[in-house]
Amino acid sequence: MTWSQTYAPLGGIGTSALIAAIPVVLLLALLAFWHVRAHLAALIALAAAGAVAIFVYGMPVKLALASAGYGAAFGLLPIGWLILNAIFIYQLSVETGGFATLQRQIAGISGDRRIQALLIAFSFGAFIEGAAGFGAPVAISGALLIGLGFKPLEAAKLALIGNTAPVAFGSLGTPLVTLAPLTGLDLLQLSAMVGRQLPFFSLIVPFWLVAAQVGWRGMVAIWPACLVAGASFGSVQFLVSNFHGPWLVDIVAGAVSMLAVVVLMRFWKPTDEQANPAPVTAPAKNTDPVRATAWQAWLPWIFLTAFVFAWGMPQIKGRLDAWFSPLIPVPALHHTVIKMPPVAPKPTPDPAVFKLNLLSATGTALLLAGIASALVLRVGAGRALRIYGQTVWRVRVSLLTISTMMALGFTTKYSGTDTTMGLAMAGTGWLFPFFSPIIGWLGVALTGSDTSSNVLFGNLQKVTAEQLGLPPLLTCAANSSGGVMGKMIDAQSIVVAAVATGGRPDSPTAGTILRVVFWHSVALAILVGLFVMLQAYVFPGMIPN
């Protein structure tokens, strides 16, 4: 049995889009205004999405249930597995004393909390985004900031805002590597086009980050550091994306940005240094504190980078996929959902193949990095298992929340409701260059992934651009560039931030985190839209030939 998606079940795209938006609006309202716990809000929104899919869009009940089940499994394995092992590395670093040493080293670069936010939330977060992506930068940056004495809500906000400009090139360029064959556009030209959009925002984000942290006056006081962090990152982002490709953009740019800020601190210091209270990190109960050496403090993060980088190399990844990652067809969903034009060039069944990630998963790379660290640091097997058990207990509710959120996202994806919302924006005529990145923003906010947003709306961007006489390269790249600004408000990122900063009396809920970053996300997405409008009509020479 097959089922064809329909995008205007009520006769018009506008009316259908209003109905399609009900689950998303309901989720945001429950989290932000009614303070409902994240997993309960996700369950209610999932029920609403299922009702819209079945009773409005005519999706068979069996397919709706299969879509939700597919999303829940995806949330537990690739995403939940990654978060679990990222937090495990952090806990291991805390217990071995390495994290306290790392804190002292970062504080030695600068005791100013604004400089620390730039180094960790922006530069180091971008480096991790380039190597891993999928929530790891938010989890690790948030935990590092907490350990340096940042309040949990502040740490979550800074980690989310900082994890924007690097996302389009995250995980070794996966979003663009996925978008190129989907749209038939050249990968290197896509990389170059995104590299002519995001560097401007890479320059802005450090200023924005610090202003969100301490206000305008506090940001102006350290403008040289903001400029050095953003300009170094943005310039390298442009050079690597335009003259090499999308694979190493964030890794190289993040490393250069960190080095540039460290060098700046040798010659310049803020006149009004703002320090955090004493760091709150302490060894877990029933363990003796250990003073790790400098190299031991960095060891878990060095292993993390090495393993994740190796896992992302095509030769290694392809071999391990062949050995350990069988493709498992989703029962009742495999080759049954038919995407219709203009989203698909021709009606094609969606494969809906659930890839069971084992050794090829980034999360498993993080686990191996933790095991390697435990071996080199001589952490006994019993102690390592106890730390891992504590980590599982800490994230248990969050894993349930992520699973439910992904079930919601997959239900909207396979029912076609998210496509309806995208098509409503695509009908804006000459204003489409402004709304093109807004569509990408919507896709990331719904799916939690710039890659998924490119898969969802990439071809829609190309078809609409061709109909309006616009360069498809511009709008397809804008989908990815605009999508990065939705990364700070997607359910996955919000929950990851809540996990990374949780476990304390003043730890924020997912709804609280969403409220403090929502308007930052909207404002930055609007700026991307305006910038793409300028590229379309005022500066078309910025578009690669």
VEXSE-268482 format. One record per residue (C-alpha): x, y, z; residue number from 1. Coordinates in Angstrom, 2 decimals, decimal comma. Layout:
N
<site <X; Y; Z>; NUM>;
...
This chain:
545
<site <0,00; 0,00; 0,00>; 1>;
<site <1,25; 3,49; -0,85>; 2>;
<site <-0,04; 6,88; 0,23>; 3>;
<site <0,53; 10,16; -1,62>; 4>;
<site <1,13; 13,31; 0,35>; 5>;
<site <-1,20; 16,24; -0,23>; 6>;
<site <-0,18; 19,74; 0,68>; 7>;
<site <-3,50; 21,61; 0,47>; 8>;
<site <-6,13; 19,28; 1,93>; 9>;
<site <-8,44; 22,21; 2,73>; 10>;
<site <-8,32; 23,60; -0,80>; 11>;
<site <-5,79; 26,38; -0,28>; 12>;
<site <-2,19; 26,46; 0,92>; 13>;
<site <-2,81; 29,36; 3,31>; 14>;
<site <-5,71; 27,75; 5,15>; 15>;
<site <-4,00; 24,37; 5,19>; 16>;
<site <-0,82; 25,96; 6,59>; 17>;
<site <-2,76; 27,45; 9,50>; 18>;
<site <-4,02; 23,98; 10,44>; 19>;
<site <-0,62; 22,39; 9,82>; 20>;
<site <0,97; 24,85; 12,24>; 21>;
<site <-1,28; 23,85; 15,16>; 22>;
<site <1,07; 21,18; 16,66>; 23>;
<site <4,11; 23,48; 16,43>; 24>;
<site <2,31; 26,47; 17,94>; 25>;
<site <0,85; 24,23; 20,65>; 26>;
<site <4,29; 22,87; 21,56>; 27>;
<site <5,83; 26,33; 21,79>; 28>;
<site <2,91; 27,65; 23,86>; 29>;
<site <3,02; 24,72; 26,29>; 30>;
<site <6,75; 25,13; 26,81>; 31>;
<site <7,08; 28,89; 26,84>; 32>;
<site <3,86; 30,17; 28,39>; 33>;
<site <2,19; 27,38; 30,33>; 34>;
<site <5,44; 25,92; 31,72>; 35>;
<site <4,46; 22,33; 30,93>; 36>;
<site <7,34; 19,87; 31,33>; 37>;
<site <9,06; 19,18; 28,03>; 38>;
<site <8,19; 15,49; 27,67>; 39>;
<site <4,51; 16,12; 28,49>; 40>;
<site <4,34; 19,07; 26,09>; 41>;
<site <5,89; 16,90; 23,37>; 42>;
<site <3,34; 14,13; 23,97>; 43>;
<site <0,44; 16,59; 23,71>; 44>;
<site <1,86; 18,15; 20,53>; 45>;
<site <2,48; 14,67; 19,10>; 46>;
<site <-1,16; 13,78; 19,68>; 47>;
<site <-2,20; 16,98; 17,92>; 48>;
<site <0,13; 16,27; 14,99>; 49>;
<site <-1,27; 12,75; 14,69>; 50>;
<site <-4,83; 14,10; 14,68>; 51>;
<site <-4,03; 16,65; 11,96>; 52>;
<site <-2,23; 14,02; 9,88>; 53>;
<site <-5,05; 11,48; 10,11>; 54>;
<site <-8,20; 13,60; 10,09>; 55>;
<site <-7,12; 16,55; 7,92>; 56>;
<site <-4,40; 15,16; 5,65>; 57>;
<site <-5,92; 11,70; 5,32>; 58>;
<site <-2,82; 9,82; 6,41>; 59>;
<site <-3,61; 6,19; 7,25>; 60>;
<site <-3,45; 5,49; 10,98>; 61>;
<site <-0,90; 2,74; 10,45>; 62>;
<site <1,48; 5,11; 8,65>; 63>;
<site <1,01; 7,84; 11,27>; 64>;
<site <1,92; 5,41; 14,05>; 65>;
<site <4,89; 4,09; 12,05>; 66>;
<site <6,16; 7,65; 11,47>; 67>;
<site <5,98; 8,42; 15,18>; 68>;
<site <7,73; 5,16; 16,02>; 69>;
<site <10,46; 5,85; 13,48>; 70>;
<site <11,06; 9,28; 14,99>; 71>;
<site <11,14; 7,91; 18,53>; 72>;
<site <13,73; 5,27; 17,55>; 73>;
<site <15,82; 7,90; 15,77>; 74>;
<site <15,71; 10,09; 18,86>; 75>;
<site <16,92; 7,29; 21,13>; 76>;
<site <19,70; 5,94; 18,95>; 77>;
<site <21,67; 8,50; 16,95>; 78>;
<site <20,71; 11,56; 19,01>; 79>;
<site <20,21; 10,15; 22,49>; 80>;
<site <23,28; 7,95; 22,14>; 81>;
<site <25,39; 10,97; 21,26>; 82>;
<site <24,14; 13,06; 24,18>; 83>;
<site <24,64; 10,22; 26,64>; 84>;
<site <28,27; 9,69; 25,66>; 85>;
<site <29,08; 13,41; 25,43>; 86>;
<site <27,89; 13,85; 29,01>; 87>;
<site <29,86; 10,72; 29,99>; 88>;
<site <33,09; 12,32; 28,75>; 89>;
<site <32,30; 15,42; 30,78>; 90>;
<site <31,57; 13,36; 33,92>; 91>;
<site <34,78; 11,38; 33,41>; 92>;
<site <36,73; 14,61; 33,13>; 93>;
<site <35,16; 15,89; 36,35>; 94>;
<site <35,88; 12,73; 38,33>; 95>;
<site <39,52; 12,49; 37,26>; 96>;
<site <40,18; 16,12; 38,17>; 97>;
<site <40,89; 17,07; 34,58>; 98>;
<site <37,95; 19,41; 34,35>; 99>;
<site <39,13; 21,48; 37,31>; 100>;
<site <42,56; 21,75; 35,67>; 101>;
<site <40,93; 22,75; 32,40>; 102>;
<site <39,01; 25,46; 34,23>; 103>;
<site <42,23; 26,86; 35,65>; 104>;
<site <43,85; 26,87; 32,22>; 105>;
<site <40,94; 28,71; 30,61>; 106>;
<site <40,80; 31,12; 33,55>; 107>;
<site <44,54; 31,62; 33,03>; 108>;
<site <43,87; 32,86; 29,51>; 109>;
<site <41,39; 35,36; 30,90>; 110>;
<site <39,44; 35,61; 34,11>; 111>;
<site <36,82; 37,69; 32,33>; 112>;
<site <33,60; 35,75; 31,93>; 113>;
<site <32,87; 37,46; 28,60>; 114>;
<site <36,15; 36,26; 27,10>; 115>;
<site <35,47; 32,79; 28,48>; 116>;
<site <32,06; 32,80; 26,79>; 117>;
<site <33,66; 33,72; 23,46>; 118>;
<site <36,30; 31,01; 23,76>; 119>;
<site <33,94; 28,22; 24,78>; 120>;
<site <30,46; 28,98; 23,43>; 121>;
<site <31,62; 30,40; 20,10>; 122>;
<site <35,14; 29,26; 19,12>; 123>;
<site <35,39; 25,88; 20,88>; 124>;
<site <31,72; 25,15; 20,18>; 125>;
<site <32,32; 25,76; 16,47>; 126>;
<site <35,28; 23,39; 16,55>; 127>;
<site <33,13; 20,64; 18,10>; 128>;
<site <30,32; 21,41; 15,64>; 129>;
<site <32,70; 20,82; 12,77>; 130>;
<site <33,83; 17,48; 14,16>; 131>;
<site <30,61; 16,12; 15,62>; 132>;
<site <27,51; 18,31; 15,37>; 133>;
<site <24,14; 16,80; 16,32>; 134>;
<site <23,94; 18,51; 19,72>; 135>;
<site <27,47; 17,75; 20,94>; 136>;
<site <28,64; 21,40; 20,87>; 137>;
<site <25,72; 22,55; 23,04>; 138>;
<site <26,18; 19,69; 25,50>; 139>;
<site <29,93; 20,13; 25,87>; 140>;
<site <30,00; 23,93; 25,82>; 141>;
<site <27,18; 24,14; 28,35>; 142>;
<site <28,96; 21,74; 30,70>; 143>;
<site <32,25; 23,64; 30,38>; 144>;
<site <30,58; 26,98; 31,12>; 145>;
<site <28,81; 25,55; 34,17>; 146>;
<site <32,14; 24,29; 35,47>; 147>;
<site <33,62; 27,79; 35,14>; 148>;
<site <30,96; 29,23; 37,40>; 149>;
<site <28,34; 30,36; 34,90>; 150>;
<site <24,74; 30,11; 36,05>; 151>;
<site <22,90; 27,23; 34,35>; 152>;
<site <20,41; 29,39; 32,40>; 153>;
<site <23,17; 31,70; 31,23>; 154>;
<site <25,32; 28,76; 30,17>; 155>;
<site <22,45; 27,24; 28,18>; 156>;
<site <21,66; 30,55; 26,47>; 157>;
<site <25,27; 31,23; 25,50>; 158>;
<site <25,86; 27,69; 24,23>; 159>;
<site <22,76; 27,91; 22,01>; 160>;
<site <23,48; 31,37; 20,60>; 161>;
<site <27,10; 30,44; 19,95>; 162>;
<site <26,05; 27,32; 18,06>; 163>;
<site <24,60; 29,14; 15,05>; 164>;
<site <27,02; 30,37; 12,38>; 165>;
<site <29,02; 27,08; 12,24>; 166>;
<site <26,03; 24,75; 11,78>; 167>;
<site <25,80; 24,77; 7,95>; 168>;
<site <29,32; 23,28; 7,81>; 169>;
<site <28,83; 21,04; 10,84>; 170>;
<site <29,76; 17,40; 11,13>; 171>;
<site <32,35; 17,63; 8,34>; 172>;
<site <30,01; 19,54; 6,02>; 173>;
<site <27,17; 17,00; 6,16>; 174>;
<site <24,30; 19,49; 5,53>; 175>;
<site <25,80; 20,64; 2,22>; 176>;
<site <27,11; 17,22; 1,23>; 177>;
<site <23,49; 16,05; 1,56>; 178>;
<site <21,97; 19,06; -0,22>; 179>;
<site <24,14; 18,92; -3,35>; 180>;
<site <22,95; 15,58; -4,84>; 181>;
<site <19,38; 16,29; -3,76>; 182>;
<site <19,22; 19,49; -5,82>; 183>;
<site <21,68; 18,59; -8,56>; 184>;
<site <23,82; 21,63; -7,72>; 185>;
<site <27,60; 21,53; -7,54>; 186>;
<site <28,83; 20,87; -3,99>; 187>;
<site <31,79; 23,25; -4,22>; 188>;
<site <29,57; 26,05; -5,55>; 189>;
<site <27,07; 25,46; -2,74>; 190>;
<site <29,94; 25,58; -0,26>; 191>;
<site <31,17; 28,83; -1,81>; 192>;
<site <27,70; 30,41; -1,74>; 193>;
<site <27,12; 29,58; 1,92>; 194>;
<site <30,66; 30,82; 2,52>; 195>;
<site <29,57; 34,18; 1,09>; 196>;
<site <26,61; 34,42; 3,46>; 197>;
<site <27,56; 33,07; 6,87>; 198>;
<site <30,92; 34,85; 7,41>; 199>;
<site <29,04; 38,13; 7,84>; 200>;
<site <27,04; 36,53; 10,64>; 201>;
<site <30,15; 34,85; 12,05>; 202>;
<site <31,40; 38,40; 12,55>; 203>;
<site <28,13; 39,50; 14,18>; 204>;
<site <27,47; 36,51; 16,47>; 205>;
<site <30,35; 37,12; 18,96>; 206>;
<site <29,10; 40,69; 19,51>; 207>;
<site <25,53; 39,38; 19,78>; 208>;
<site <26,59; 36,64; 22,17>; 209>;
<site <28,30; 38,99; 24,63>; 210>;
<site <25,51; 41,59; 24,36>; 211>;
<site <23,00; 38,87; 25,26>; 212>;
<site <25,23; 37,95; 28,18>; 213>;
<site <26,03; 41,34; 29,76>; 214>;
<site <24,26; 44,00; 27,73>; 215>;
<site <25,43; 46,60; 25,20>; 216>;
<site <27,86; 48,46; 27,47>; 217>;
<site <29,49; 45,25; 28,67>; 218>;
<site <29,95; 44,14; 25,08>; 219>;
<site <31,49; 47,45; 23,96>; 220>;
<site <34,07; 47,12; 26,73>; 221>;
<site <35,53; 43,98; 25,09>; 222>;
<site <34,84; 44,78; 21,44>; 223>;
<site <38,43; 43,92; 20,40>; 224>;
<site <37,96; 40,32; 21,57>; 225>;
<site <34,58; 40,06; 19,82>; 226>;
<site <36,10; 41,43; 16,65>; 227>;
<site <39,11; 39,11; 16,73>; 228>;
<site <36,98; 36,01; 17,47>; 229>;
<site <34,43; 36,80; 14,75>; 230>;
<site <36,76; 38,19; 12,09>; 231>;
<site <39,25; 35,34; 12,39>; 232>;
<site <36,50; 32,74; 12,27>; 233>;
<site <34,59; 34,42; 9,44>; 234>;
<site <37,64; 35,01; 7,23>; 235>;
<site <38,80; 31,41; 7,55>; 236>;
<site <35,22; 30,22; 7,04>; 237>;
<site <35,14; 32,15; 3,75>; 238>;
<site <38,56; 30,98; 2,56>; 239>;
<site <38,12; 27,28; 3,32>; 240>;
<site <34,53; 27,10; 2,02>; 241>;
<site <35,42; 28,88; -1,23>; 242>;
<site <38,82; 27,36; -2,00>; 243>;
<site <38,68; 23,90; -0,40>; 244>;
<site <35,12; 22,76; 0,27>; 245>;
<site <32,66; 22,25; 3,14>; 246>;
<site <34,38; 19,44; 5,01>; 247>;
<site <36,92; 21,16; 7,31>; 248>;
<site <35,46; 24,67; 7,50>; 249>;
<site <34,40; 24,69; 11,16>; 250>;
<site <37,34; 22,66; 12,45>; 251>;
<site <39,92; 25,00; 10,92>; 252>;
<site <37,96; 28,20; 11,58>; 253>;
<site <37,19; 27,24; 15,19>; 254>;
<site <40,83; 26,40; 15,92>; 255>;
<site <42,05; 29,65; 14,34>; 256>;
<site <39,47; 31,66; 16,28>; 257>;
<site <40,54; 30,12; 19,60>; 258>;
<site <44,22; 30,73; 18,82>; 259>;
<site <43,53; 34,32; 17,76>; 260>;
<site <41,74; 35,14; 21,02>; 261>;
<site <44,52; 33,50; 23,07>; 262>;
<site <47,14; 35,59; 21,24>; 263>;
<site <45,07; 38,75; 21,75>; 264>;
<site <44,97; 38,10; 25,49>; 265>;
<site <48,78; 38,26; 25,53>; 266>;
<site <48,70; 41,90; 24,42>; 267>;
<site <45,34; 43,25; 25,59>; 268>;
<site <43,15; 42,91; 28,69>; 269>;
<site <39,68; 44,30; 29,46>; 270>;
<site <39,86; 47,36; 31,70>; 271>;
<site <36,78; 46,29; 33,70>; 272>;
<site <37,29; 42,56; 34,11>; 273>;
<site <34,09; 40,70; 35,04>; 274>;
<site <34,78; 37,46; 36,90>; 275>;
<site <32,41; 34,62; 37,73>; 276>;
<site <31,89; 33,33; 41,25>; 277>;
<site <34,08; 30,39; 42,22>; 278>;
<site <33,59; 27,41; 39,88>; 279>;
<site <31,05; 24,92; 41,16>; 280>;
<site <32,60; 21,75; 39,76>; 281>;
<site <33,58; 19,19; 42,36>; 282>;
<site <34,35; 15,47; 42,29>; 283>;
<site <31,39; 13,17; 42,65>; 284>;
<site <30,58; 11,69; 46,02>; 285>;
<site <32,67; 8,85; 47,38>; 286>;
<site <35,65; 9,68; 45,18>; 287>;
<site <38,96; 11,30; 46,01>; 288>;
<site <39,81; 14,53; 44,19>; 289>;
<site <42,64; 14,24; 41,69>; 290>;
<site <44,77; 17,08; 40,39>; 291>;
<site <45,27; 16,20; 36,76>; 292>;
<site <48,24; 17,50; 34,79>; 293>;
<site <47,75; 19,87; 31,87>; 294>;
<site <47,96; 17,16; 29,22>; 295>;
<site <45,63; 14,88; 31,19>; 296>;
<site <43,04; 17,66; 31,40>; 297>;
<site <42,89; 17,95; 27,61>; 298>;
<site <43,15; 14,24; 26,94>; 299>;
<site <39,38; 13,41; 26,82>; 300>;
<site <38,77; 16,31; 24,44>; 301>;
<site <41,74; 15,37; 22,27>; 302>;
<site <40,45; 11,81; 22,04>; 303>;
<site <36,95; 13,17; 21,32>; 304>;
<site <38,23; 15,22; 18,39>; 305>;
<site <40,43; 12,43; 17,03>; 306>;
<site <37,77; 9,73; 17,17>; 307>;
<site <34,96; 11,88; 15,80>; 308>;
<site <37,20; 13,22; 13,04>; 309>;
<site <38,25; 9,70; 12,07>; 310>;
<site <34,64; 8,55; 12,10>; 311>;
<site <33,76; 11,32; 9,66>; 312>;
<site <36,42; 10,43; 7,07>; 313>;
<site <34,71; 8,81; 4,05>; 314>;
<site <37,11; 5,86; 3,87>; 315>;
<site <36,73; 4,88; 7,53>; 316>;
<site <33,05; 5,75; 7,72>; 317>;
<site <32,24; 3,75; 4,59>; 318>;
<site <34,08; 0,67; 5,85>; 319>;
<site <32,47; 0,75; 9,29>; 320>;
<site <29,04; 1,37; 7,79>; 321>;
<site <29,49; -1,72; 5,65>; 322>;
<site <30,44; -3,78; 8,69>; 323>;
<site <28,25; -2,50; 11,48>; 324>;
<site <25,35; -0,40; 10,15>; 325>;
<site <22,71; -2,48; 8,44>; 326>;
<site <19,78; -0,66; 6,87>; 327>;
<site <16,60; -1,77; 8,59>; 328>;
<site <13,32; -1,06; 6,73>; 329>;
<site <10,74; 0,63; 8,93>; 330>;
<site <7,70; -1,65; 9,26>; 331>;
<site <4,60; -0,24; 7,52>; 332>;
<site <6,52; 2,84; 6,33>; 333>;
<site <9,16; 1,50; 3,96>; 334>;
<site <8,51; 2,82; 0,41>; 335>;
<site <4,93; 3,77; 1,17>; 336>;
<site <4,94; 7,60; 1,42>; 337>;
<site <4,98; 9,29; -1,99>; 338>;
<site <6,29; 12,85; -2,11>; 339>;
<site <4,49; 14,87; -4,76>; 340>;
<site <5,73; 17,82; -6,86>; 341>;
<site <6,88; 20,55; -6,33>; 342>;
<site <8,74; 19,04; -3,38>; 343>;
<site <9,87; 16,09; -5,47>; 344>;
<site <10,77; 16,39; -9,18>; 345>;
<site <8,48; 13,45; -9,77>; 346>;
<site <6,33; 11,33; -7,46>; 347>;
<site <8,73; 9,05; -5,63>; 348>;
<site <8,19; 6,77; -2,65>; 349>;
<site <10,12; 7,95; 0,40>; 350>;
<site <12,53; 5,13; 1,28>; 351>;
<site <12,00; 5,67; 5,03>; 352>;
<site <14,85; 3,31; 5,84>; 353>;
<site <15,90; 3,44; 9,47>; 354>;
<site <19,69; 3,27; 9,68>; 355>;
<site <20,72; 1,53; 12,88>; 356>;
<site <23,88; 3,44; 13,84>; 357>;
<site <26,41; 1,32; 15,66>; 358>;
<site <30,14; 1,92; 15,31>; 359>;
<site <29,54; 4,49; 12,56>; 360>;
<site <27,58; 6,75; 14,90>; 361>;
<site <29,22; 9,88; 16,27>; 362>;
<site <27,89; 8,87; 19,67>; 363>;
<site <29,85; 5,63; 19,56>; 364>;
<site <32,95; 7,61; 18,62>; 365>;
<site <32,39; 9,66; 21,76>; 366>;
<site <32,00; 6,50; 23,83>; 367>;
<site <35,28; 5,13; 22,47>; 368>;
<site <36,92; 8,48; 23,23>; 369>;
<site <35,70; 8,11; 26,81>; 370>;
<site <36,96; 4,53; 27,07>; 371>;
<site <40,36; 5,51; 25,67>; 372>;
<site <40,57; 8,38; 28,15>; 373>;
<site <39,66; 6,07; 31,03>; 374>;
<site <42,37; 3,62; 30,01>; 375>;
<site <45,12; 6,21; 29,65>; 376>;
<site <44,10; 7,99; 32,86>; 377>;
<site <43,98; 4,59; 34,62>; 378>;
<site <40,38; 4,84; 35,70>; 379>;
<site <39,36; 1,36; 36,79>; 380>;
<site <36,64; -0,52; 34,97>; 381>;
<site <34,37; -0,52; 38,04>; 382>;
<site <34,71; 3,21; 38,54>; 383>;
<site <34,15; 3,92; 34,83>; 384>;
<site <31,00; 1,80; 34,84>; 385>;
<site <29,73; 3,63; 37,92>; 386>;
<site <30,31; 6,99; 36,22>; 387>;
<site <28,48; 5,76; 33,12>; 388>;
<site <25,58; 4,51; 35,23>; 389>;
<site <25,32; 7,93; 36,92>; 390>;
<site <25,25; 9,54; 33,49>; 391>;
<site <22,44; 7,28; 32,28>; 392>;
<site <20,38; 8,11; 35,36>; 393>;
<site <21,00; 11,82; 34,90>; 394>;
<site <19,73; 11,92; 31,30>; 395>;
<site <16,92; 9,34; 31,53>; 396>;
<site <14,01; 11,83; 31,35>; 397>;
<site <15,79; 13,87; 28,71>; 398>;
<site <16,20; 10,82; 26,49>; 399>;
<site <12,45; 10,26; 26,75>; 400>;
<site <11,85; 13,90; 25,83>; 401>;
<site <14,14; 13,78; 22,82>; 402>;
<site <12,51; 10,59; 21,62>; 403>;
<site <9,06; 12,16; 21,87>; 404>;
<site <10,18; 15,36; 20,16>; 405>;
<site <11,62; 13,40; 17,24>; 406>;
<site <8,40; 11,39; 17,01>; 407>;
<site <6,59; 14,71; 16,59>; 408>;
<site <9,06; 15,89; 13,95>; 409>;
<site <8,83; 12,71; 11,90>; 410>;
<site <5,03; 12,74; 12,05>; 411>;
<site <4,94; 16,23; 10,55>; 412>;
<site <7,57; 15,24; 7,98>; 413>;
<site <5,82; 12,16; 6,63>; 414>;
<site <2,31; 13,58; 6,82>; 415>;
<site <3,40; 16,58; 4,71>; 416>;
<site <2,30; 19,26; 7,18>; 417>;
<site <5,77; 20,82; 7,36>; 418>;
<site <5,86; 20,99; 3,56>; 419>;
<site <2,56; 22,85; 3,59>; 420>;
<site <4,08; 25,51; 5,83>; 421>;
<site <7,09; 25,76; 3,53>; 422>;
<site <4,90; 26,11; 0,44>; 423>;
<site <2,94; 28,89; 2,11>; 424>;
<site <6,18; 30,88; 2,40>; 425>;
<site <7,22; 29,93; -1,13>; 426>;
<site <4,19; 31,73; -2,57>; 427>;
<site <5,57; 35,16; -1,70>; 428>;
<site <6,74; 36,16; -5,20>; 429>;
<site <9,54; 38,73; -5,40>; 430>;
<site <9,87; 38,58; -1,61>; 431>;
<site <10,90; 34,94; -1,82>; 432>;
<site <14,65; 35,68; -1,33>; 433>;
<site <13,71; 37,06; 2,10>; 434>;
<site <11,54; 34,06; 2,98>; 435>;
<site <13,94; 31,51; 1,50>; 436>;
<site <16,17; 31,41; 4,63>; 437>;
<site <13,05; 31,64; 6,81>; 438>;
<site <11,95; 28,33; 5,27>; 439>;
<site <15,30; 26,83; 6,25>; 440>;
<site <14,89; 28,31; 9,74>; 441>;
<site <11,46; 26,67; 10,00>; 442>;
<site <12,88; 23,35; 8,82>; 443>;
<site <15,61; 23,29; 11,45>; 444>;
<site <13,23; 24,46; 14,17>; 445>;
<site <10,94; 21,53; 13,30>; 446>;
<site <13,48; 18,78; 12,62>; 447>;
<site <16,45; 19,84; 14,80>; 448>;
<site <18,90; 19,42; 11,94>; 449>;
<site <20,21; 21,63; 9,14>; 450>;
<site <20,75; 18,42; 7,17>; 451>;
<site <17,11; 17,38; 7,63>; 452>;
<site <15,92; 20,88; 6,69>; 453>;
<site <17,96; 20,71; 3,48>; 454>;
<site <16,47; 17,31; 2,67>; 455>;
<site <12,98; 18,59; 3,42>; 456>;
<site <13,05; 21,91; 1,57>; 457>;
<site <16,12; 21,82; -0,71>; 458>;
<site <14,27; 20,86; -3,86>; 459>;
<site <11,39; 23,19; -2,99>; 460>;
<site <13,90; 26,05; -2,90>; 461>;
<site <15,29; 25,08; -6,30>; 462>;
<site <11,91; 24,69; -8,02>; 463>;
<site <10,55; 27,96; -6,62>; 464>;
<site <13,70; 29,86; -7,64>; 465>;
<site <13,45; 28,54; -11,19>; 466>;
<site <9,79; 29,57; -11,41>; 467>;
<site <10,64; 33,09; -10,20>; 468>;
<site <13,78; 33,53; -12,30>; 469>;
<site <16,10; 33,54; -9,30>; 470>;
<site <19,44; 31,68; -9,05>; 471>;
<site <18,70; 28,28; -7,46>; 472>;
<site <22,20; 28,31; -5,95>; 473>;
<site <21,27; 31,38; -3,91>; 474>;
<site <18,01; 30,05; -2,48>; 475>;
<site <19,30; 26,53; -1,80>; 476>;
<site <22,29; 27,95; 0,05>; 477>;
<site <19,96; 30,33; 1,89>; 478>;
<site <17,96; 27,34; 3,13>; 479>;
<site <21,07; 26,11; 4,93>; 480>;
<site <22,30; 29,56; 6,02>; 481>;
<site <18,92; 30,57; 7,40>; 482>;
<site <18,47; 27,18; 8,98>; 483>;
<site <21,41; 27,70; 11,32>; 484>;
<site <19,48; 30,39; 13,18>; 485>;
<site <16,73; 27,89; 13,96>; 486>;
<site <19,24; 25,61; 15,65>; 487>;
<site <18,96; 27,43; 18,97>; 488>;
<site <15,20; 26,86; 19,27>; 489>;
<site <14,71; 23,34; 17,93>; 490>;
<site <13,45; 20,86; 20,48>; 491>;
<site <16,56; 18,70; 20,31>; 492>;
<site <18,93; 21,59; 21,08>; 493>;
<site <16,72; 22,95; 23,84>; 494>;
<site <16,59; 19,57; 25,56>; 495>;
<site <20,35; 19,04; 25,13>; 496>;
<site <20,99; 22,43; 26,72>; 497>;
<site <18,67; 21,53; 29,60>; 498>;
<site <20,53; 18,23; 30,13>; 499>;
<site <23,98; 19,82; 29,99>; 500>;
<site <23,05; 22,48; 32,55>; 501>;
<site <20,74; 20,34; 34,69>; 502>;
<site <21,15; 18,71; 38,08>; 503>;
<site <21,30; 21,92; 40,13>; 504>;
<site <18,67; 23,78; 42,15>; 505>;
<site <18,74; 26,73; 39,74>; 506>;
<site <18,84; 24,64; 36,56>; 507>;
<site <16,35; 25,91; 33,94>; 508>;
<site <13,52; 23,96; 32,35>; 509>;
<site <13,32; 23,50; 28,61>; 510>;
<site <10,53; 26,08; 28,45>; 511>;
<site <12,61; 28,68; 30,27>; 512>;
<site <15,53; 28,14; 27,90>; 513>;
<site <13,22; 28,44; 24,90>; 514>;
<site <11,86; 31,77; 26,13>; 515>;
<site <15,29; 33,36; 26,58>; 516>;
<site <16,61; 32,39; 23,11>; 517>;
<site <13,47; 32,52; 20,95>; 518>;
<site <13,63; 36,18; 19,93>; 519>;
<site <17,38; 35,98; 19,36>; 520>;
<site <16,65; 33,22; 16,84>; 521>;
<site <13,88; 35,17; 15,12>; 522>;
<site <15,91; 38,38; 14,88>; 523>;
<site <18,96; 36,63; 13,41>; 524>;
<site <16,79; 34,73; 10,90>; 525>;
<site <15,25; 38,03; 9,74>; 526>;
<site <18,74; 39,49; 9,28>; 527>;
<site <19,71; 36,51; 7,11>; 528>;
<site <16,55; 37,06; 5,05>; 529>;
<site <17,41; 40,72; 4,48>; 530>;
<site <20,99; 39,82; 3,55>; 531>;
<site <19,83; 37,25; 0,97>; 532>;
<site <17,47; 39,88; -0,49>; 533>;
<site <20,48; 42,16; -0,97>; 534>;
<site <22,42; 39,37; -2,66>; 535>;
<site <19,50; 38,66; -4,99>; 536>;
<site <18,74; 42,21; -6,11>; 537>;
<site <21,60; 44,54; -5,12>; 538>;
<site <24,79; 42,45; -5,06>; 539>;
<site <24,18; 39,55; -7,50>; 540>;
<site <27,93; 39,46; -8,17>; 541>;
<site <28,32; 37,67; -4,82>; 542>;
<site <26,67; 34,58; -6,35>; 543>;
<site <29,26; 32,17; -7,84>; 544>;
<site <28,96; 31,65; -11,60>; 545>;
